[in-house]
Amino acid sequence: MIPELYERMANIQNEHWWFVARRKILSRTIASLNLPHNAQILEIGCGTGGNIPMLQEFGEVTGIEHDAFAREYASNSSNITISDGTLPDNVKSDRKFDLICLFDVIEHIESDVSSLQTAKKLLNPGGQIVVTVPAYMWLFSSHDSTHGHFRRYTSKQLIDMAAQIDLSLQRTTYFNCLLFPLGALRRALSMVFPGKMSADSEMPSPLINYALRSVFSVEARIIDKLYMPFGLSVMAVYKSPS
């Protein structure tokens, strides 16, 4: 991801509808995982640290981030140490974790299966990994290119990845389902009119931001109960052998 995008992320991560609603969905998902008290949690690719306060509600959080600006910003805003590291070969820790979070990370990495294997090695027995990624390669657009994505995923691909490295699949589901028609249309228009659409990383008007956040946030109420068969993103929860 180009460095300028981290600065934009830092400026909007507490207000932008996508970040705010996604955190609600992630929080509801993590709350359903039955983590131990004061769980040891690692977020790999923590960016500018927008998820860290939410994760701290569930345990002691450690972060890893390769971008220097994002790492410093996340460390200063959260008062925790964020280590330098990149998947799959440059992530080191002398600790093991009950939960590892890869929130929209592995699509940025060419060796996605190896990256998941690296994360698995850092888990405690019975530890879990939550992965979120953008959905459907046919939606690949200039947004993905700008953000340094190698690919988008289907639920089946996340299931197959678990089988390759002996992780138990706990569940998978799509999300950002309610806004799927709007998002798919926007991606299609960006392909037809490249450079004419406003960037996804820009803040919309307050009214539009509120409306999109409200619609997307509805899914937080059902994400731990229902399988959503389509969406702009897809999630998987994996578990290591006990």
ABEGO torsion letter per residue (X at the ends): XBAAAAAAAAAAAAABAAAAAAAAAAAAAAAAAGBBBGBBBBBBGAEAGAAAAAAAAAEBBBBBBABAAAAAAAAAAAGBBBBBEBOAAABBBABBBABBBBBGAAAABABAAAAAAAAAAABBBGBBBBBBBBBEAAABBAAAAAAGBABBBBAAAAAAAAAAAGBBBABBBBBGAAAAAAAAAAAAAAAABBGABBBAABBBBAAAAAAAAAAAAAAAAAAAABBBABEABBBBBBBBBX
